[in-house]
Amino acid sequence: MAKIMLVDDAAFMRMMVKNTLSKSGYDNFVEAQDGAEAVKKYDEENPDMVFMDITMPNMDGLQALKKIKENHPDAKIVMCTAMGQQAMVLEAIQSGAADFIVKPFEAERVVATAQKVLGQ
C-alpha cells in the first residue's frame, strides 16, 4: 500500500485526513507539522504522495513544495488550502503540485485525489 505523508501544523487536520484515507484502505502514513519537517521527512521516508497545507509556521507549504521538487522532481504533492487562496493555488500548481484540495475537506474528494495521484 502507498505511503502517504500528511503535512499540517494542526494535528486535528492530519488526523481527519488520515481517518478519511484509512477508511479506504490506506494504512501507511508519515506526518510532519510544518514545511521544514516535511522536507526532512520526505528525504528520509520517500513517500508515494504528500498532502500538504499551504499556511504553516517555520516554512510554509509553497516553500516546502519547491524544496521537495528540487530534490525529488517526481514527487507527488497535493496542496491543501482554505477558500480564497486562489493565487497560492496557482503558484502551487506552477511549482509542480499534482493537485489541490480546498478546506473544509469532503471525504470523497480526499480519497478520489489520492487514487488519481497514485494512479489507482
Backbone as a chain_set.jsonl record, in Angstrom:
{"seq": "MAKIMLVDDAAFMRMMVKNTLSKSGYDNFVEAQDGAEAVKKYDEENPDMVFMDITMPNMDGLQALKKIKENHPDAKIVMCTAMGQQAMVLEAIQSGAADFIVKPFEAERVVATAQKVLGQ", "coords": {"N": [[0.861, -1.199, 0.0], [0.396, 2.274, -0.576], [2.623, 4.799, 0.707], [1.803, 7.595, 2.517], [2.379, 10.985, 3.124], [1.395, 13.319, 5.528], [1.035, 16.691, 5.964], [0.629, 19.252, 8.094], [0.146, 21.978, 10.29], [-1.789, 21.731, 12.17], [-2.714, 19.232, 14.243], [-5.2, 18.062, 14.363], [-6.206, 18.338, 11.746], [-4.445, 16.713, 10.31], [-5.137, 14.271, 11.451], [-7.816, 14.07, 10.624], [-7.582, 13.777, 7.8], [-6.045, 11.445, 7.728], [-7.821, 9.606, 8.973], [-9.909, 9.631, 7.106], [-8.65, 8.597, 4.796], [-7.837, 6.134, 5.802], [-10.217, 4.724, 6.03], [-10.568, 3.983, 3.452], [-8.74, 2.067, 3.019], [-6.055, 2.804, 3.062], [-3.042, 2.704, 4.913], [-0.508, 3.413, 5.658], [1.219, 5.867, 6.936], [3.005, 8.962, 7.216], [3.839, 11.706, 9.208], [4.109, 15.289, 9.381], [4.658, 18.472, 10.906], [5.204, 20.974, 9.903], [6.546, 22.83, 7.088], [9.377, 22.682, 7.019], [9.957, 20.371, 8.498], [8.645, 18.591, 6.849], [10.193, 18.608, 4.48], [12.578, 17.467, 5.407], [11.619, 14.953, 6.349], [10.6, 13.925, 3.983], [12.902, 13.319, 2.52], [13.909, 11.287, 4.175], [11.841, 9.356, 4.308], [10.703, 8.986, 1.777], [7.942, 9.171, 0.609], [5.004, 7.982, -1.221], [3.133, 9.833, -1.93], [2.085, 13.189, -1.024], [0.063, 15.07, 1.158], [-0.269, 18.402, 1.678], [-0.536, 21.235, 3.706], [-0.89, 24.723, 2.965], [-0.532, 27.071, 4.52], [1.56, 27.422, 7.112], [3.666, 27.508, 10.066], [7.243, 28.343, 10.391], [8.209, 27.064, 7.839], [6.396, 27.567, 4.992], [3.863, 25.768, 3.058], [4.212, 26.188, 0.283], [6.921, 26.912, 0.03], [8.069, 24.548, 0.985], [7.092, 22.715, -0.897], [8.469, 23.577, -3.217], [11.15, 23.107, -2.435], [11.138, 20.315, -1.991], [10.467, 19.42, -4.573], [12.711, 20.29, -5.964], [14.712, 18.515, -5.127], [13.467, 16.107, -5.563], [12.106, 15.604, -8.293], [9.981, 14.047, -9.235], [8.15, 13.934, -7.202], [4.938, 13.562, -5.768], [2.73, 15.801, -4.89], [0.038, 17.079, -3.136], [-1.635, 20.002, -2.6], [-3.184, 21.611, 0.173], [-5.684, 23.884, 0.9], [-7.296, 26.791, 2.263], [-10.479, 28.292, 1.501], [-10.48, 30.979, -0.869], [-7.801, 31.353, -1.442], [-6.76, 31.489, -4.036], [-4.616, 32.558, -5.561], [-2.392, 31.469, -4.326], [-2.856, 28.778, -4.812], [-2.587, 28.696, -7.589], [0.13, 29.383, -7.824], [1.195, 27.154, -6.527], [0.478, 25.042, -8.271], [1.893, 25.839, -10.543], [4.386, 25.473, -9.508], [4.668, 22.795, -9.41], [2.847, 21.175, -8.01], [0.721, 18.35, -7.742], [-2.019, 18.416, -7.505], [-4.801, 20.065, -5.875], [-6.634, 20.549, -2.84], [-9.502, 21.905, -1.369], [-10.124, 23.291, 1.803], [-12.996, 23.414, 3.947], [-12.515, 19.881, 3.956], [-13.949, 17.457, 1.726], [-14.72, 14.179, 2.218], [-14.915, 12.309, 0.088], [-13.597, 13.625, -1.959], [-10.967, 13.797, -1.005], [-10.192, 11.075, -0.968], [-10.621, 10.389, -3.684], [-8.748, 12.074, -4.887], [-6.334, 11.072, -3.847], [-6.375, 8.509, -4.995], [-6.306, 9.178, -7.722], [-3.861, 10.602, -7.982], [-2.061, 8.663, -7.177], [-2.465, 6.847, -9.108], [-4.353, 4.787, -8.966]], "CA": [[0.0, 0.0, 0.0], [1.148, 3.522, -0.72], [2.995, 5.578, 1.891], [1.298, 8.958, 2.337], [2.81, 11.939, 4.14], [0.415, 14.35, 5.85], [1.756, 17.846, 6.491], [-0.26, 20.331, 8.543], [0.507, 22.359, 11.649], [-2.899, 21.342, 13.045], [-2.79, 17.773, 14.403], [-6.589, 17.679, 14.075], [-6.357, 18.213, 10.295], [-3.728, 15.487, 9.912], [-5.957, 13.15, 11.898], [-9.002, 13.98, 9.761], [-7.188, 13.218, 6.505], [-5.631, 10.062, 7.978], [-9.03, 8.806, 9.206], [-10.625, 9.53, 5.826], [-7.925, 7.679, 3.921], [-7.832, 4.805, 6.437], [-11.489, 4.07, 5.713], [-10.478, 3.482, 2.078], [-7.713, 1.037, 2.956], [-4.681, 3.303, 3.203], [-2.662, 2.486, 6.307], [0.905, 3.717, 5.85], [1.277, 7.325, 6.991], [4.088, 9.709, 7.832], [3.296, 13.034, 9.499], [5.003, 16.408, 9.659], [3.835, 19.587, 11.373], [5.486, 22.206, 9.16], [7.25, 22.584, 5.842], [10.769, 22.294, 7.262], [9.928, 18.961, 8.89], [8.209, 17.843, 5.664], [11.339, 18.467, 3.581], [13.478, 16.497, 6.054], [10.995, 13.625, 6.368], [10.473, 13.417, 2.611], [14.191, 12.71, 2.205], [14.069, 10.07, 4.979], [10.76, 8.381, 4.146], [10.357, 8.84, 0.361], [6.534, 8.759, 0.483], [4.445, 7.893, -2.568], [2.452, 11.106, -2.172], [2.022, 14.102, 0.117], [-0.998, 16.072, 1.317], [0.423, 19.454, 2.418], [-1.188, 22.52, 3.931], [-0.087, 25.842, 2.463], [-0.224, 28.03, 5.575], [2.166, 26.793, 8.288], [4.814, 28.255, 10.602], [8.613, 27.932, 10.085], [8.33, 27.046, 6.378], [5.035, 27.293, 4.505], [3.732, 24.666, 2.121], [4.765, 26.527, -1.037], [8.381, 26.808, 0.126], [8.384, 23.126, 1.125], [6.823, 22.118, -2.208], [9.577, 23.918, -4.118], [12.36, 22.42, -1.973], [10.995, 18.881, -2.245], [10.505, 19.207, -6.025], [14.108, 20.484, -6.384], [15.453, 17.282, -4.837], [12.678, 14.947, -5.997], [11.224, 16.148, -9.33], [8.804, 13.194, -9.448], [7.306, 13.937, -6.003], [3.502, 13.796, -5.992], [2.319, 16.618, -3.744], [-1.278, 17.7, -3.232], [-1.701, 21.128, -1.672], [-4.462, 21.807, 0.856], [-5.815, 25.32, 1.102], [-8.6, 27.327, 2.647], [-11.149, 29.065, 0.453], [-9.998, 32.343, -1.058], [-6.351, 31.424, -1.641], [-6.559, 31.079, -5.426], [-3.283, 32.932, -6.038], [-1.455, 30.477, -3.791], [-3.115, 27.526, -5.529], [-1.973, 28.86, -8.908], [1.584, 29.293, -7.633], [1.5, 25.763, -6.185], [0.379, 24.238, -9.49], [3.028, 26.237, -11.378], [5.607, 24.976, -8.861], [4.743, 21.349, -9.536], [1.861, 20.416, -7.233], [-0.063, 17.424, -8.564], [-3.437, 18.781, -7.39], [-5.074, 20.782, -4.637], [-7.919, 20.289, -2.186], [-9.941, 23.068, -0.6], [-10.704, 23.048, 3.131], [-13.075, 22.123, 4.628], [-12.434, 18.732, 3.063], [-15.014, 16.48, 1.512], [-14.044, 12.882, 2.29], [-14.853, 11.68, -1.233], [-12.59, 14.352, -2.752], [-9.649, 13.399, -0.498], [-9.934, 9.712, -1.439], [-10.521, 10.424, -5.148], [-7.478, 12.72, -5.229], [-5.273, 10.105, -3.551], [-6.428, 7.445, -6.012], [-5.889, 9.746, -9.001], [-2.435, 10.946, -7.933], [-1.31, 7.416, -7.046], [-2.752, 6.021, -10.277], [-5.073, 3.573, -8.535]], "C": [[0.892, 1.243, 0.0], [1.45, 4.169, 0.635], [2.613, 7.034, 1.615], [1.785, 9.839, 3.478], [1.756, 13.033, 4.283], [1.148, 15.493, 6.539], [0.771, 18.958, 6.809], [0.146, 20.678, 9.96], [-0.595, 22.014, 12.651], [-3.007, 19.812, 13.079], [-4.183, 17.264, 14.057], [-6.791, 17.469, 12.569], [-5.63, 16.97, 9.776], [-4.561, 14.261, 10.271], [-7.191, 12.971, 11.01], [-8.669, 13.338, 8.416], [-6.803, 11.751, 6.677], [-6.852, 9.163, 8.174], [-9.804, 8.586, 7.911], [-9.951, 8.509, 4.913], [-7.892, 6.258, 4.483], [-9.095, 4.031, 6.102], [-11.495, 3.502, 4.298], [-9.3, 2.519, 1.907], [-6.275, 1.51, 3.039], [-4.276, 3.18, 4.669], [-1.202, 2.819, 6.607], [1.097, 5.232, 5.766], [2.545, 7.823, 7.676], [3.519, 11.096, 8.073], [4.408, 14.051, 9.741], [4.133, 17.607, 10.028], [4.194, 20.942, 10.775], [6.324, 21.85, 7.932], [8.683, 22.12, 6.025], [10.849, 20.813, 7.633], [9.537, 18.087, 7.693], [9.371, 17.601, 4.71], [12.293, 17.402, 4.122], [12.891, 15.09, 5.985], [10.811, 13.06, 4.967], [11.764, 12.702, 2.225], [14.359, 11.368, 2.917], [13.085, 8.971, 4.568], [10.391, 8.068, 2.69], [8.909, 8.36, 0.163], [6.075, 8.73, -0.971], [3.674, 9.148, -2.947], [2.392, 11.899, -0.882], [0.754, 14.934, 0.035], [-0.386, 17.154, 2.188], [-0.386, 20.742, 2.486], [-0.293, 23.621, 3.363], [0.37, 26.734, 3.616], [0.25, 27.316, 6.837], [3.31, 27.661, 8.792], [6.145, 27.648, 10.131], [8.9, 27.914, 8.584], [6.95, 26.702, 5.843], [5.051, 26.2, 3.441], [4.311, 24.946, 0.75], [6.288, 26.418, -1.042], [8.803, 25.335, 0.188], [8.177, 22.392, -0.2], [8.01, 22.346, -3.14], [10.861, 23.185, -3.732], [12.289, 20.925, -2.269], [11.114, 18.601, -3.743], [11.92, 19.414, -6.588], [14.88, 19.178, -6.264], [14.774, 16.027, -5.385], [11.673, 15.415, -7.051], [9.951, 15.336, -9.561], [7.862, 13.16, -8.252], [5.866, 14.291, -6.36], [2.952, 14.495, -4.753], [0.992, 17.29, -4.041], [-1.34, 18.79, -2.172], [-3.115, 21.267, -1.109], [-4.555, 23.282, 1.227], [-7.22, 25.69, 1.551], [-9.195, 28.074, 1.465], [-10.495, 30.437, 0.333], [-8.496, 32.462, -1.231], [-5.978, 31.018, -3.064], [-5.16, 31.411, -5.949], [-2.247, 31.928, -5.562], [-1.619, 29.138, -4.502], [-2.443, 27.583, -6.895], [-0.457, 28.738, -8.815], [1.995, 27.855, -7.327], [1.485, 24.875, -7.428], [1.565, 24.556, -10.413], [4.356, 25.714, -10.825], [5.673, 23.454, -8.833], [3.775, 20.538, -8.707], [1.023, 19.556, -8.172], [-1.538, 17.804, -8.59], [-3.587, 19.63, -6.142], [-6.46, 20.409, -4.14], [-8.246, 21.505, -1.345], [-10.543, 22.615, 0.725], [-11.988, 23.861, 3.23], [-13.172, 20.98, 3.624], [-13.755, 18.012, 2.917], [-14.294, 15.145, 1.418], [-13.863, 12.252, 0.909], [-13.759, 12.32, -2.076], [-11.183, 13.961, -2.316], [-9.276, 12.027, -1.057], [-9.747, 9.697, -2.956], [-9.192, 11.042, -5.583], [-6.317, 11.767, -4.978], [-5.226, 9.034, -4.629], [-5.917, 7.954, -7.362], [-4.382, 9.976, -9.027], [-1.577, 9.68, -7.873], [-1.546, 6.473, -8.23], [-3.452, 4.719, -9.944], [-6.502, 3.574, -9.007]], "O": [[2.005, 1.228, 0.524], [0.654, 4.098, 1.571], [3.036, 7.626, 0.623], [1.629, 9.496, 4.65], [1.287, 13.599, 3.295], [1.799, 15.298, 7.565], [0.156, 19.535, 5.912], [0.457, 19.79, 10.753], [-0.351, 22.008, 13.858], [-3.346, 19.181, 12.078], [-4.333, 16.165, 13.523], [-7.47, 16.527, 12.162], [-6.14, 16.262, 8.907], [-4.671, 13.325, 9.48], [-7.563, 11.844, 10.683], [-9.391, 12.457, 7.949], [-7.19, 10.908, 5.868], [-6.913, 8.074, 7.603], [-10.296, 7.487, 7.652], [-10.619, 7.657, 4.327], [-7.917, 5.288, 3.725], [-9.049, 2.816, 5.911], [-12.319, 2.648, 3.971], [-8.912, 2.198, 0.784], [-5.361, 0.687, 3.082], [-5.055, 3.508, 5.564], [-0.716, 2.534, 7.701], [1.134, 5.806, 4.678], [3.077, 7.187, 8.586], [2.787, 11.615, 7.231], [5.488, 13.722, 10.232], [3.014, 17.749, 9.533], [3.563, 21.949, 11.097], [6.754, 20.708, 7.768], [9.16, 21.265, 5.28], [11.712, 20.09, 7.135], [10.042, 16.974, 7.543], [9.517, 16.498, 4.184], [12.757, 16.54, 3.376], [13.581, 14.143, 5.607], [10.861, 11.844, 4.78], [11.726, 11.606, 1.667], [14.888, 10.419, 2.338], [13.453, 7.799, 4.49], [9.833, 7.009, 2.404], [8.676, 7.28, -0.38], [6.675, 9.366, -1.838], [3.568, 9.493, -4.124], [2.615, 11.368, 0.206], [0.407, 15.446, -1.03], [-0.013, 16.877, 3.327], [-0.853, 21.264, 1.474], [0.925, 23.46, 3.292], [1.54, 27.112, 3.677], [-0.539, 26.688, 7.543], [3.865, 28.46, 8.038], [6.163, 26.566, 9.544], [9.746, 28.671, 8.109], [6.388, 25.665, 6.195], [6.11, 25.768, 2.987], [4.849, 24.041, 0.112], [6.878, 25.9, -1.99], [9.762, 24.925, -0.465], [8.988, 21.548, -0.581], [8.495, 21.41, -3.775], [11.582, 22.697, -4.602], [13.261, 20.335, -2.741], [11.786, 17.651, -4.143], [12.287, 18.784, -7.58], [15.606, 18.784, -7.177], [15.428, 15.015, -5.637], [10.499, 15.605, -6.732], [8.951, 15.876, -10.033], [6.871, 12.43, -8.276], [5.611, 15.201, -7.149], [2.736, 13.873, -3.713], [0.833, 17.975, -5.052], [-1.122, 18.531, -0.989], [-4.104, 21.069, -1.814], [-3.624, 23.853, 1.795], [-8.193, 24.995, 1.258], [-8.48, 28.444, 0.534], [-10.014, 30.99, 1.322], [-7.961, 33.569, -1.173], [-5.004, 30.296, -3.277], [-4.58, 30.627, -6.701], [-1.33, 31.575, -6.303], [-0.636, 28.445, -4.764], [-1.8, 26.62, -7.311], [0.168, 28.066, -9.635], [3.026, 27.388, -7.812], [2.379, 24.05, -7.615], [2.166, 23.652, -10.993], [5.323, 25.535, -11.566], [6.623, 22.883, -8.297], [3.869, 19.311, -8.697], [0.661, 19.989, -9.266], [-2.231, 17.549, -9.575], [-2.612, 19.885, -5.434], [-7.334, 20.011, -4.909], [-7.372, 22.068, -0.685], [-11.354, 21.691, 0.775], [-12.057, 24.933, 2.629], [-13.821, 21.096, 2.585], [-14.568, 17.959, 3.841], [-13.361, 14.993, 0.628], [-12.796, 11.726, 0.595], [-13.069, 11.629, -2.825], [-10.296, 13.808, -3.156], [-8.168, 11.84, -1.561], [-8.819, 9.065, -3.459], [-8.579, 10.579, -6.545], [-5.411, 11.664, -5.805], [-4.151, 8.692, -5.12], [-5.187, 7.251, -8.06], [-3.706, 9.59, -9.981], [-0.491, 9.634, -8.452], [-0.903, 5.429, -8.337], [-3.188, 3.681, -10.552], [-7.243, 2.631, -8.732]]}, "num_chains": 1, "name": "protein.A"}
